[in-house]
Amino acid sequence: MAEGSKPDFEVFAVREREGGSGKDIFVKIGVAYKRRNEAEGVNILLDALPLGRRLVVVPPLEDPHRR
């Protein structure tokens, strides 16, 4: 997990829309790295705290223009 290395995963907080209408809102709040030496698990680095209780951890997309 070297400084400036590409993260293995992105961490998003998910907010449900009022009344269940429409799509959920995903807000990127951090990144995650696989542990060294083939150890199980990940290290999660958060830039913000989630307001809700649901987090999603997914591999980053390759598109550099995605927000």
N, C-alpha and C positions, 0 to 999 in steps of 0.2 A: 504494500500500500504506500508506494512512494509518492511524495508530493508532486502533483501535476500528472500522475498516471491516470489513464482512462478508467473510470469506474466500471465494475462488472454489472451493476444494476443501478436503476434510478428508483427513488422512493417518492411516492405520491400520497398525499392526503386526499381522501375522497369525501366530497360533500354531496349529500342527496338533495335534489331540488325539492322545494316546498310542494307538498301534496303528491309527491311521486310522479309529477309530470315532467317529461323531457329526460334528457340524459343527465347522468351524474356529472359533477364538476371535479376534475382531477387537477390538483395543484402540486407541482414539484416542490418538495421540501428538503430533499437531500439525496445522497448517493450511498451505495453499499459496495463493499469489496469482499471477494472470497478470502477466507483465512489462508494464511501461508502454510506451506508444507503439507498440503492436501488435508488439513484439518477440516472437520465438518463445521458448517455455519458461515456466517458473514459478519463483518464489522459494518455498522450503520452509522453514518455521519449526517446529522440533521442540521439544516440551516434555520429551521423554524419548527415550532411545535404544532402538531395537528390540533384543530379545534374539535374534530369529531373523533370517533373511535376506530375508524377504518383506514388502514394503510395498504397500499399496493406496491410490491417490489417487483420490477420487471427489467429485463435486459434493455439497454438503450437502443433506440432506433438509429440506423446508420445515416438518416437524412440530417445534415447539419443545419438545415433551414427550419426544422421542426421546433416548435416552442412548447 
